């Protein structure tokens, strides 16, 4: 397999593995691959390149996420143009807390960088005239202690001026002190 969990998403996993065999798989920062299938669950997958392990910076993480969001927007638009009814105008994305801890960026900084990247990717889509509406962002974390840290880390950057107006916080996050 590809070695990044592609086997856990059967609908797109085979296509990701094929892209990997073809040498068209993200590795370097700024590379991304999006595969959208309106009939599958989940409807799509985006893989972003983070570069060499241990060399990740907050800026490169944000740039990588922005590139992934742009690829996601483009792939969704292409599926919509082909007439697929399974792709709504507004979509949601689920994110792993990539780059946090072992990757060289602490969890708080990773959350902030990821959200800045999402905002930048959506803005690029809008500037290009492509509908780019995100209905929700979900962070997925396997370990409870990291999920708990993520929960508390999430509210802080969303209160800052740079991101405050880009996202709507659920009430439960607004109540965290």
NUFINU-991300 format. One record per atom (N, C-alpha, C, CB): x, y, z; residue number from 0; atom name; residue in one letter. Coordinates in steps of 0.2 Angstrom, whole numbers. Last residue first. Glycine has a CB too. Layout:
REM NUFINU-991300
SITE     x     y     z resi name resn
SITE     X     Y     Z  NUM   CA    A
...
***
This chain:
REM NUFINU-991300
SITE     x     y     z resi name resn
SITE   -63   143   141  176    N    X
SITE   -59   149   144  176   CA    X
SITE   -52   150   142  176    C    X
SITE   -59   149   151  176   CB    X
SITE   -76   139   130  175    N    X
SITE   -69   137   133  175   CA    X
SITE   -65   143   135  175    C    X
SITE   -65   132   128  175   CB    X
SITE   -86   144   124  174    N    X
SITE   -87   144   131  174   CA    X
SITE   -80   141   134  174    C    X
SITE   -92   139   133  174   CB    X
SITE   -84   142   110  173    N    X
SITE   -84   149   113  173   CA    X
SITE   -84   149   121  173    C    X
SITE   -90   153   110  173   CB    X
SITE   -85   129   109  172    N    X
SITE   -79   131   109  172   CA    X
SITE   -78   139   112  172    C    X
SITE   -76   131   102  172   CB    X
SITE   -99   128   110  171    N    X
SITE   -95   124   114  171   CA    X
SITE   -88   127   115  171    C    X
SITE   -96   117   113  171   CB    X
SITE  -104   135    98  170    N    X
SITE  -105   138   105  170   CA    X
SITE  -100   135   110  170    C    X
SITE  -112   138   107  170   CB    X
SITE   -92   135    85  169    N    X
SITE   -98   132    88  169   CA    X
SITE   -98   135    95  169    C    X
SITE   -97   124    89  169   CB    X
SITE   -87   149    75  168    N    X
SITE   -85   144    81  168   CA    X
SITE   -92   141    83  168    C    X
SITE   -82   147    86  168   CB    X
SITE   -84   152    59  167    N    X
SITE   -89   152    64  167   CA    X
SITE   -88   147    69  167    C    X
SITE   -96   152    61  167   CB    X
SITE   -70   160    51  166    N    X
SITE   -73   154    53  166   CA    X
SITE   -79   156    59  166    C    X
SITE   -68   149    56  166   CB    X
SITE   -65   173    48  165    N    X
SITE   -65   168    43  165   CA    X
SITE   -69   161    45  165    C    X
SITE   -58   166    41  165   CB    X
SITE   -64   182    58  164    N    X
SITE   -70   183    54  164   CA    X
SITE   -70   177    48  164    C    X
SITE   -69   189    51  164   CB    X
SITE   -53   176    65  163    N    X
SITE   -59   177    69  163   CA    X
SITE   -65   178    64  163    C    X
SITE   -59   183    73  163   CB    X
SITE   -40   176    60  162    N    X
SITE   -44   171    58  162   CA    X
SITE   -51   172    61  162    C    X
SITE   -42   165    61  162   CB    X
SITE   -34   188    64  161    N    X
SITE   -32   185    57  161   CA    X
SITE   -37   180    55  161    C    X
SITE   -25   183    58  161   CB    X
SITE   -38   191    77  160    N    X
SITE   -40   195    72  160   CA    X
SITE   -39   192    65  160    C    X
SITE   -37   202    72  160   CB    X
SITE   -42   176    87  159    N    X
SITE   -37   181    84  159   CA    X
SITE   -40   184    78  159    C    X
SITE   -30   178    83  159   CB    X
SITE   -50   166    89  158    N    X
SITE   -52   172    93  158   CA    X
SITE   -47   178    90  158    C    X
SITE   -51   171   100  158   CB    X
SITE   -44   155    84  157    N    X
SITE   -50   157    81  157   CA    X
SITE   -53   164    84  157    C    X
SITE   -56   152    81  157   CB    X
SITE   -34   151    92  156    N    X
SITE   -32   155    86  156   CA    X
SITE   -38   158    82  156    C    X
SITE   -29   150    81  156   CB    X
SITE   -42   146   103  155    N    X
SITE   -37   152   104  155   CA    X
SITE   -36   155    97  155    C    X
SITE   -30   149   107  155   CB    X
SITE   -49   134   100  154    N    X
SITE   -52   141   101  154   CA    X
SITE   -48   147   101  154    C    X
SITE   -56   140   108  154   CB    X
SITE   -40   124    99  153    N    X
SITE   -44   126    93  153   CA    X
SITE   -47   133    94  153    C    X
SITE   -49   121    91  153   CB    X
SITE   -34   119   110  152    N    X
SITE   -30   123   106  152   CA    X
SITE   -34   127   100  152    C    X
SITE   -24   119   103  152   CB    X
SITE   -44   111   116  151    N    X
SITE   -42   118   119  151   CA    X
SITE   -38   122   115  151    C    X
SITE   -38   116   126  151   CB    X
SITE   -44   101   106  150    N    X
SITE   -50   105   108  150   CA    X
SITE   -49   111   111  150    C    X
SITE   -54   100   113  150   CB    X
SITE   -31    97   107  149    N    X
SITE   -33   100   101  149   CA    X
SITE   -39   104   102  149    C    X
SITE   -35    95    95  149   CB    X
SITE   -31    91   119  148    N    X
SITE   -26    97   118  148   CA    X
SITE   -29   100   112  148    C    X
SITE   -19    94   117  148   CB    X
SITE   -40    80   116  147    N    X
SITE   -41    85   122  147   CA    X
SITE   -37    91   121  147    C    X
SITE   -40    82   129  147   CB    X
SITE   -33    74   107  146    N    X
SITE   -39    76   105  146   CA    X
SITE   -41    82   110  146    C    X
SITE   -44    71   104  146   CB    X
SITE   -22    69   114  145    N    X
SITE   -21    74   109  145   CA    X
SITE   -27    77   107  145    C    X
SITE   -17    70   103  145   CB    X
SITE   -29    60   123  144    N    X
SITE   -25    66   126  144   CA    X
SITE   -23    71   120  144    C    X
SITE   -18    63   129  144   CB    X
SITE   -35    51   113  143    N    X
SITE   -39    55   117  143   CA    X
SITE   -35    61   120  143    C    X
SITE   -42    52   123  143   CB    X
SITE   -29    48    97  142    N    X
SITE   -28    48   104  142   CA    X
SITE   -32    53   108  142    C    X
SITE   -20    49   105  142   CB    X
SITE   -34    52    84  141    N    X
SITE   -35    45    86  141   CA    X
SITE   -34    45    94  141    C    X
SITE   -30    41    83  141   CB    X
SITE   -43    65    77  140    N    X
SITE   -37    63    81  140   CA    X
SITE   -39    56    84  140    C    X
SITE   -36    69    86  140   CB    X
SITE   -48    77    65  139    N    X
SITE   -49    70    67  139   CA    X
SITE   -42    68    71  139    C    X
SITE   -50    65    61  139   CB    X
SITE   -58    91    64  138    N    X
SITE   -52    88    65  138   CA    X
SITE   -52    81    68  138    C    X
SITE   -48    93    71  138   CB    X
SITE   -68    97    52  137    N    X
SITE   -68    93    57  137   CA    X
SITE   -61    91    58  137    C    X
SITE   -72    86    56  137   CB    X
SITE   -77   111    46  136    N    X
SITE   -70   108    46  136   CA    X
SITE   -70   104    53  136    C    X
SITE   -65   114    47  136   CB    X
SITE   -91   115    35  135    N    X
SITE   -88   113    41  135   CA    X
SITE   -81   110    41  135    C    X
SITE   -92   108    45  135   CB    X
SITE   -93   121    23  134    N    X
SITE   -99   120    28  134   CA    X
SITE   -96   119    35  134    C    X
SITE  -104   115    26  134   CB    X
SITE   -85   131    12  133    N    X
SITE   -84   126    17  133   CA    X
SITE   -89   126    22  133    C    X
SITE   -77   126    21  133   CB    X
SITE   -85   136    -4  132    N    X
SITE   -88   136     2  132   CA    X
SITE   -87   130     6  132    C    X
SITE   -96   138     1  132   CB    X
SITE   -81   142   -17  131    N    X
SITE   -77   139   -12  131   CA    X
SITE   -80   139    -5  131    C    X
SITE   -70   141   -12  131   CB    X
SITE   -82   144   -34  130    N    X
SITE   -86   143   -28  130   CA    X
SITE   -82   139   -23  130    C    X
SITE   -93   140   -29  130   CB    X
SITE   -69   153   -42  129    N    X
SITE   -72   146   -41  129   CA    X
SITE   -76   146   -34  129    C    X
SITE   -66   141   -41  129   CB    X
SITE   -62   164   -45  128    N    X
SITE   -69   164   -47  128   CA    X
SITE   -72   157   -46  128    C    X
SITE   -69   166   -54  128   CB    X
SITE   -50   166   -39  127    N    X
SITE   -50   163   -46  127   CA    X
SITE   -57   162   -49  127    C    X
SITE   -47   156   -45  127   CB    X
SITE   -54   171   -27  126    N    X
SITE   -50   176   -31  126   CA    X
SITE   -50   173   -38  126    C    X
SITE   -43   177   -29  126   CB    X
SITE   -59   159   -22  125    N    X
SITE   -63   164   -23  125   CA    X
SITE   -60   169   -28  125    C    X
SITE   -65   168   -16  125   CB    X
SITE   -47   151   -21  124    N    X
SITE   -52   149   -25  124   CA    X
SITE   -57   155   -26  124    C    X
SITE   -56   143   -21  124   CB    X
SITE   -40   159   -11  123    N    X
SITE   -37   158   -18  123   CA    X
SITE   -42   156   -23  123    C    X
SITE   -31   153   -18  123   CB    X
SITE   -48   158     0  122    N    X
SITE   -47   164    -3  122   CA    X
SITE   -44   164   -10  122    C    X
SITE   -43   169     1  122   CB    X
SITE   -46   144     2  121    N    X
SITE   -52   146     0  121   CA    X
SITE   -52   153    -3  121    C    X
SITE   -57   147     7  121   CB    X
SITE   -32   145     6  120    N    X
SITE   -34   141     0  120   CA    X
SITE   -41   143    -2  120    C    X
SITE   -34   133     2  120   CB    X
SITE   -33   153    17  119    N    X
SITE   -29   155    12  119   CA    X
SITE   -31   151     5  119    C    X
SITE   -22   154    13  119   CB    X
SITE   -40   145    26  118    N    X
SITE   -43   151    24  118   CA    X
SITE   -39   154    18  118    C    X
SITE   -41   156    30  118   CB    X
SITE   -31   134    27  117    N    X
SITE   -38   133    25  117   CA    X
SITE   -41   140    22  117    C    X
SITE   -43   130    30  117   CB    X
SITE   -20   140    33  116    N    X
SITE   -20   137    26  116   CA    X
SITE   -26   136    23  116    C    X
SITE   -16   131    27  116   CB    X
SITE   -25   144    45  115    N    X
SITE   -23   149    41  115   CA    X
SITE   -22   146    33  115    C    X
SITE   -16   152    43  115   CB    X
SITE   -27   131    50  114    N    X
SITE   -33   135    49  114   CA    X
SITE   -31   141    44  114    C    X
SITE   -36   138    56  114   CB    X
SITE   -14   127    51  113    N    X
SITE   -19   123    47  113   CA    X
SITE   -25   128    45  113    C    X
SITE   -21   117    50  113   CB    X
SITE    -8   136    60  112    N    X
SITE    -6   135    53  112   CA    X
SITE   -11   132    49  112    C    X
SITE     1   132    53  112   CB    X
SITE   -16   133    72  111    N    X
SITE   -16   140    69  111   CA    X
SITE   -14   139    62  111    C    X
SITE   -12   144    73  111   CB    X
SITE   -12   119    74  110    N    X
SITE   -19   121    73  110   CA    X
SITE   -20   128    69  110    C    X
SITE   -23   121    79  110   CB    X
SITE     2   121    75  109    N    X
SITE    -1   117    70  109   CA    X
SITE    -8   119    68  109    C    X
SITE     0   110    71  109   CB    X
SITE     2   128    87  108    N    X
SITE     5   131    81  108   CA    X
SITE     2   128    75  108    C    X
SITE    12   131    81  108   CB    X
SITE    -3   118    96  107    N    X
SITE    -6   125    95  107   CA    X
SITE    -4   128    89  107    C    X
SITE    -4   129   101  107   CB    X
SITE     6   108    94  106    N    X
SITE    -1   107    92  106   CA    X
SITE    -4   114    91  106    C    X
SITE    -4   103    98  106   CB    X
SITE    22   112    87  105    N    X
SITE    18   110    92  105   CA    X
SITE    11   111    90  105    C    X
SITE    19   115    98  105   CB    X
SITE    31   104    74  104    N    X
SITE    27   110    76  104   CA    X
SITE    23   108    81  104    C    X
SITE    23   113    69  104   CB    X
SITE    38    93    71  103    N    X
SITE    42    99    72  103   CA    X
SITE    38   105    74  103    C    X
SITE    46   100    66  103   CB    X
SITE    32    81    70  102    N    X
SITE    33    84    64  102   CA    X
SITE    37    90    65  102    C    X
SITE    27    86    61  102   CB    X
SITE    29    77    83  101    N    X
SITE    34    73    80  101   CA    X
SITE    36    77    73  101    C    X
SITE    33    66    78  101   CB    X
SITE    18    89    85  100    N    X
SITE    23    85    89  100   CA    X
SITE    29    83    85  100    C    X
SITE    19    79    91  100   CB    X
SITE    10    90    69   99    N    X
SITE    10    92    77   99   CA    X
SITE    15    87    80   99    C    X
SITE     3    92    80   99   CB    X
SITE     8    87    56   98    N    X
SITE    13    91    58   98   CA    X
SITE    14    93    65   98    C    X
SITE    13    98    54   98   CB    X
SITE   -10    86    57   97    N    X
SITE    -3    85    54   97   CA    X
SITE     2    89    56   97    C    X
SITE    -4    85    46   97   CB    X
SITE   -22    81    63   96    N    X
SITE   -18    86    66   96   CA    X
SITE   -11    85    63   96    C    X
SITE   -18    86    74   96   CB    X
SITE   -33    79    49   95    N    X
SITE   -28    76    54   95   CA    X
SITE   -24    81    57   95    C    X
SITE   -24    70    51   95   CB    X
SITE   -49    85    44   94    N    X
SITE   -41    85    44   94   CA    X
SITE   -38    81    50   94    C    X
SITE   -40    93    45   94   CB    X
SITE   -62    85    33   93    N    X
SITE   -59    82    40   93   CA    X
SITE   -52    82    39   93    C    X
SITE   -62    75    41   93   CB    X
SITE   -73    97    26   92    N    X
SITE   -67    93    26   92   CA    X
SITE   -65    91    33   92    C    X
SITE   -61    97    23   92   CB    X
SITE   -88    99    17   91    N    X
SITE   -84    99    23   91   CA    X
SITE   -78    95    22   91    C    X
SITE   -88    96    29   91   CB    X
SITE   -96   111     5   90    N    X
SITE   -93   104     7   90   CA    X
SITE   -90   105    14   90    C    X
SITE   -88   101     2   90   CB    X
SITE  -108   118    -5   89    N    X
SITE  -104   118     1   89   CA    X
SITE  -102   111     3   89    C    X
SITE  -108   122     7   89   CB    X
SITE  -114   112   -16   88    N    X
SITE  -110   118   -17   88   CA    X
SITE  -106   119   -11   88    C    X
SITE  -115   124   -18   88   CB    X
SITE  -111    94   -17   87    N    X
SITE  -115   100   -15   87   CA    X
SITE  -111   106   -16   87    C    X
SITE  -118    99    -8   87   CB    X
SITE  -111    81   -27   86    N    X
SITE  -106    86   -24   86   CA    X
SITE  -110    92   -23   86    C    X
SITE  -100    87   -29   86   CB    X
SITE  -119    73   -34   85    N    X
SITE  -117    71   -28   85   CA    X
SITE  -113    75   -24   85    C    X
SITE  -114    64   -28   85   CB    X
SITE  -122    75   -47   84    N    X
SITE  -127    78   -43   84   CA    X
SITE  -124    77   -35   84    C    X
SITE  -133    75   -44   84   CB    X
SITE  -110    79   -60   83    N    X
SITE  -112    75   -54   83   CA    X
SITE  -116    79   -49   83    C    X
SITE  -105    73   -51   83   CB    X
SITE  -106    87   -71   82    N    X
SITE  -113    85   -70   82   CA    X
SITE  -115    81   -64   82    C    X
SITE  -116    83   -76   82   CB    X
SITE   -94    91   -73   81    N    X
SITE   -96    85   -77   81   CA    X
SITE  -103    83   -75   81    C    X
SITE   -91    79   -75   81   CB    X
SITE   -93   101   -64   80    N    X
SITE   -94   103   -71   80   CA    X
SITE   -96    97   -75   80    C    X
SITE   -87   106   -73   80   CB    X
SITE   -91    94   -52   79    N    X
SITE   -98    97   -53   79   CA    X
SITE   -99    99   -60   79    C    X
SITE   -98   103   -48   79   CB    X
SITE   -78    89   -54   78    N    X
SITE   -84    84   -54   78   CA    X
SITE   -90    88   -55   78    C    X
SITE   -83    81   -47   78   CB    X
SITE   -72   102   -54   77    N    X
SITE   -72    98   -60   77   CA    X
SITE   -77    92   -60   77    C    X
SITE   -65    94   -61   77   CB    X
SITE   -74   106   -41   76    N    X
SITE   -77   110   -47   76   CA    X
SITE   -77   106   -53   76    C    X
SITE   -73   116   -48   76   CB    X
SITE   -67    97   -34   75    N    X
SITE   -74    97   -33   75   CA    X
SITE   -77   101   -39   75    C    X
SITE   -76   100   -27   75   CB    X
SITE   -54   100   -39   74    N    X
SITE   -56    93   -40   74   CA    X
SITE   -64    93   -39   74    C    X
SITE   -53    88   -35   74   CB    X
SITE   -53   113   -34   73    N    X
SITE   -52   112   -41   73   CA    X
SITE   -55   105   -43   73    C    X
SITE   -45   112   -43   73   CB    X
SITE   -54   111   -20   72    N    X
SITE   -58   116   -23   72   CA    X
SITE   -58   114   -31   72    C    X
SITE   -57   123   -22   72   CB    X
SITE   -42   103   -18   71    N    X
SITE   -49   101   -16   71   CA    X
SITE   -54   105   -20   71    C    X
SITE   -50   101    -9   71   CB    X
SITE   -32   112   -22   70    N    X
SITE   -33   106   -26   70   CA    X
SITE   -40   103   -24   70    C    X
SITE   -28   100   -24   70   CB    X
SITE   -34   121   -11   69    N    X
SITE   -35   123   -18   69   CA    X
SITE   -36   117   -23   69    C    X
SITE   -28   127   -21   69   CB    X
SITE   -31   113     0   68    N    X
SITE   -38   116    -1   68   CA    X
SITE   -39   118    -8   68    C    X
SITE   -39   122     4   68   CB    X
SITE   -17   111    -3   67    N    X
SITE   -22   105    -3   67   CA    X
SITE   -29   107    -4   67    C    X
SITE   -21   101     4   67   CB    X
SITE   -12   124    -2   66    N    X
SITE   -12   120    -8   66   CA    X
SITE   -16   114    -9   66    C    X
SITE    -4   117    -9   66   CB    X
SITE   -15   126    12   65    N    X
SITE   -18   130     7   65   CA    X
SITE   -18   127     0   65    C    X
SITE   -14   137     6   65   CB    X
SITE    -6   116    17   64    N    X
SITE   -13   115    18   64   CA    X
SITE   -17   120    13   64    C    X
SITE   -15   117    25   64   CB    X
SITE     6   121    14   63    N    X
SITE     4   115    11   63   CA    X
SITE    -3   114    12   63    C    X
SITE     8   109    15   63   CB    X
SITE     6   133    20   62    N    X
SITE     7   133    13   62   CA    X
SITE     4   127    10   62    C    X
SITE    14   135    11   62   CB    X
SITE     6   129    34   61    N    X
SITE     1   133    31   61   CA    X
SITE     0   133    24   61    C    X
SITE     1   140    34   61   CB    X
SITE    19   122    34   60    N    X
SITE    12   118    35   60   CA    X
SITE     6   122    32   60    C    X
SITE    12   117    43   60   CB    X
SITE    27   133    32   59    N    X
SITE    27   128    26   59   CA    X
SITE    21   123    27   59    C    X
SITE    33   123    26   59   CB    X
SITE    25   140    43   58    N    X
SITE    24   143    37   58   CA    X
SITE    23   138    31   58    C    X
SITE    29   148    35   58   CB    X
SITE    29   131    54   57    N    X
SITE    22   134    53   57   CA    X
SITE    20   137    46   57    C    X
SITE    21   139    59   57   CB    X
SITE    39   118    46   56    N    X
SITE    39   125    49   56   CA    X
SITE    31   127    49   56    C    X
SITE    43   130    46   56   CB    X
SITE    48   103    45   55    N    X
SITE    41   107    44   55   CA    X
SITE    42   113    48   55    C    X
SITE    35   102    46   55   CB    X
SITE    58    94    46   54    N    X
SITE    59   101    43   54   CA    X
SITE    53   105    42   54    C    X
SITE    63    99    36   54   CB    X
SITE    54    82    51   53    N    X
SITE    58    86    56   53   CA    X
SITE    59    93    53   53    C    X
SITE    64    83    57   53   CB    X
SITE    54    74    35   52    N    X
SITE    52    74    42   52   CA    X
SITE    57    78    47   52    C    X
SITE    52    67    45   52   CB    X
SITE    52    85    21   51    N    X
SITE    56    80    25   51   CA    X
SITE    54    80    32   51    C    X
SITE    63    82    24   51   CB    X
SITE    35    88    15   50    N    X
SITE    42    89    15   50   CA    X
SITE    46    84    19   50    C    X
SITE    45    96    16   50   CB    X
SITE    22    87    15   49    N    X
SITE    24    90    20   49   CA    X
SITE    32    91    20   49    C    X
SITE    22    87    27   49   CB    X
SITE     9    86     3   48    N    X
SITE    16    85     4   48   CA    X
SITE    18    90    10   48    C    X
SITE    20    86    -2   48   CB    X
SITE    -8    80     6   47    N    X
SITE    -3    85     5   47   CA    X
SITE     4    83     6   47    C    X
SITE    -5    91     9   47   CB    X
SITE   -22    73    -1   46    N    X
SITE   -15    71     2   46   CA    X
SITE   -11    77     0   46    C    X
SITE   -12    65    -1   46   CB    X
SITE   -39    71     1   45    N    X
SITE   -34    76    -2   45   CA    X
SITE   -27    74     2   45    C    X
SITE   -35    83     0   45   CB    X
SITE   -54    63    -5   44    N    X
SITE   -48    63    -1   44   CA    X
SITE   -43    68    -4   44    C    X
SITE   -45    56     0   44   CB    X
SITE   -72    62    -5   43    N    X
SITE   -65    64    -8   43   CA    X
SITE   -60    63    -3   43    C    X
SITE   -65    70   -10   43   CB    X
SITE   -83    57     1   42    N    X
SITE   -83    59    -6   42   CA    X
SITE   -77    61    -9   42    C    X
SITE   -88    65    -6   42   CB    X
SITE   -79    42    11   41    N    X
SITE   -81    49    10   41   CA    X
SITE   -80    51     3   41    C    X
SITE   -75    53    14   41   CB    X
SITE   -90    36    -1   40    N    X
SITE   -90    39     6   40   CA    X
SITE   -83    37     9   40    C    X
SITE   -96    35    11   40   CB    X
SITE   -94    40   -18   39    N    X
SITE   -91    36   -13   39   CA    X
SITE   -92    40    -6   39    C    X
SITE   -83    36   -14   39   CB    X
SITE   -99    47   -28   38    N    X
SITE  -103    41   -26   38   CA    X
SITE  -100    38   -20   38    C    X
SITE  -104    36   -32   38   CB    X
SITE   -91    57   -32   37    N    X
SITE   -97    59   -29   37   CA    X
SITE  -101    53   -26   37    C    X
SITE  -101    63   -34   37   CB    X
SITE   -75    58   -28   36    N    X
SITE   -79    53   -31   36   CA    X
SITE   -86    54   -28   36    C    X
SITE   -77    46   -30   36   CB    X
SITE   -59    66   -30   35    N    X
SITE   -66    67   -28   35   CA    X
SITE   -70    62   -32   35    C    X
SITE   -69    74   -29   35   CB    X
SITE   -43    68   -24   34    N    X
SITE   -47    64   -28   34   CA    X
SITE   -54    64   -25   34    C    X
SITE   -45    56   -28   34   CB    X
SITE   -29    78   -25   33    N    X
SITE   -36    78   -23   33   CA    X
SITE   -40    73   -27   33    C    X
SITE   -39    85   -23   33   CB    X
SITE   -13    82   -19   32    N    X
SITE   -17    78   -24   32   CA    X
SITE   -24    77   -21   32    C    X
SITE   -14    70   -25   32   CB    X
SITE     1    93   -19   31    N    X
SITE    -5    90   -16   31   CA    X
SITE    -9    86   -22   31    C    X
SITE    -9    96   -14   31   CB    X
SITE    16   102   -14   30    N    X
SITE    13    97   -18   30   CA    X
SITE     6    94   -15   30    C    X
SITE    18    91   -20   30   CB    X
SITE    20   110    -4   29    N    X
SITE    18   113   -10   29   CA    X
SITE    15   108   -15   29    C    X
SITE    23   117   -14   29   CB    X
SITE    34   100     1   28    N    X
SITE    29   105     3   28   CA    X
SITE    27   109    -4   28    C    X
SITE    32   110     8   28   CB    X
SITE    35    84    -7   27    N    X
SITE    37    90    -5   27   CA    X
SITE    32    95    -4   27    C    X
SITE    41    93   -12   27   CB    X
SITE    24    74    -9   26    N    X
SITE    30    73    -4   26   CA    X
SITE    33    80    -2   26    C    X
SITE    35    69    -8   26   CB    X
SITE    11    67   -18   25    N    X
SITE    14    72   -14   25   CA    X
SITE    19    70    -9   25    C    X
SITE     8    76   -10   25   CB    X
SITE    13    58   -32   24    N    X
SITE    11    57   -25   24   CA    X
SITE    14    63   -21   24    C    X
SITE    12    51   -22   24   CB    X
SITE    16    51   -45   23    N    X
SITE    12    57   -44   23   CA    X
SITE     9    57   -37   23    C    X
SITE     7    57   -50   23   CB    X
SITE    22    39   -48   22    N    X
SITE    26    44   -46   22   CA    X
SITE    23    51   -45   22    C    X
SITE    32    45   -50   22   CB    X
SITE    13    28   -50   21    N    X
SITE    15    33   -56   21   CA    X
SITE    20    38   -54   21    C    X
SITE     9    36   -59   21   CB    X
SITE    11    24   -37   20    N    X
SITE    15    20   -42   20   CA    X
SITE    17    24   -48   20    C    X
SITE    11    14   -44   20   CB    X
SITE     3    34   -33   19    N    X
SITE     9    33   -30   19   CA    X
SITE    14    29   -34   19    C    X
SITE     8    30   -23   19   CB    X
SITE    -8    32   -41   18    N    X
SITE    -5    39   -42   18   CA    X
SITE     2    38   -39   18    C    X
SITE    -8    44   -38   18   CB    X
SITE   -12    20   -36   17    N    X
SITE   -11    20   -43   17   CA    X
SITE    -6    27   -44   17    C    X
SITE   -17    21   -47   17   CB    X
SITE   -16    24   -23   16    N    X
SITE   -10    19   -24   16   CA    X
SITE    -8    19   -31   16    C    X
SITE   -13    12   -22   16   CB    X
SITE   -27    32   -26   15    N    X
SITE   -21    35   -23   15   CA    X
SITE   -15    30   -24   15    C    X
SITE   -22    36   -15   15   CB    X
SITE   -35    22   -31   14    N    X
SITE   -33    28   -35   14   CA    X
SITE   -27    31   -32   14    C    X
SITE   -39    33   -36   14   CB    X
SITE   -37    15   -19   13    N    X
SITE   -34    12   -25   13   CA    X
SITE   -32    17   -30   13    C    X
SITE   -40     7   -29   13   CB    X
SITE   -43    24   -11   12    N    X
SITE   -37    21    -9   12   CA    X
SITE   -34    18   -15   12    C    X
SITE   -38    16    -4   12   CB    X
SITE   -56    28   -14   11    N    X
SITE   -51    32   -16   11   CA    X
SITE   -44    29   -15   11    C    X
SITE   -51    39   -14   11   CB    X
SITE   -64    18    -8   10    N    X
SITE   -66    21   -14   10   CA    X
SITE   -60    25   -17   10    C    X
SITE   -72    26   -13   10   CB    X
SITE   -57    14     4    9    N    X
SITE   -57    10    -1    9   CA    X
SITE   -59    13    -8    9    C    X
SITE   -62     4     0    9   CB    X
SITE   -48    20    15    8    N    X
SITE   -53    23    11    8   CA    X
SITE   -53    20     5    8    C    X
SITE   -51    31    10    8   CB    X
SITE   -38    12    20    7    N    X
SITE   -43    13    25    7   CA    X
SITE   -49    17    21    7    C    X
SITE   -41    17    31    7   CB    X
SITE   -27    13    12    6    N    X
SITE   -31     7    12    6   CA    X
SITE   -37     7    16    6    C    X
SITE   -27     1    14    6   CB    X
SITE   -21    24    15    5    N    X
SITE   -25    25     9    5   CA    X
SITE   -29    18     9    5    C    X
SITE   -21    25     3    5   CB    X
SITE   -12    26    26    4    N    X
SITE   -19    24    27    4   CA    X
SITE   -23    24    21    4    C    X
SITE   -21    30    32    4   CB    X
SITE     1    27    20    3    N    X
SITE    -2    33    24    3   CA    X
SITE    -9    32    26    3    C    X
SITE    -1    39    20    3   CB    X
SITE     5    17    12    2    N    X
SITE     8    18    18    2   CA    X
SITE     6    24    22    2    C    X
SITE    16    18    18    2   CB    X
SITE     1    12     0    1    N    X
SITE     4    18     0    1   CA    X
SITE     8    20     7    1    C    X
SITE    -1    24    -2    1   CB    X
SITE     4    -6     0    0    N    X
SITE     0     0     0    0   CA    X
SITE     4     6     0    0    C    X
SITE    -5     0     6    0   CB    X
***
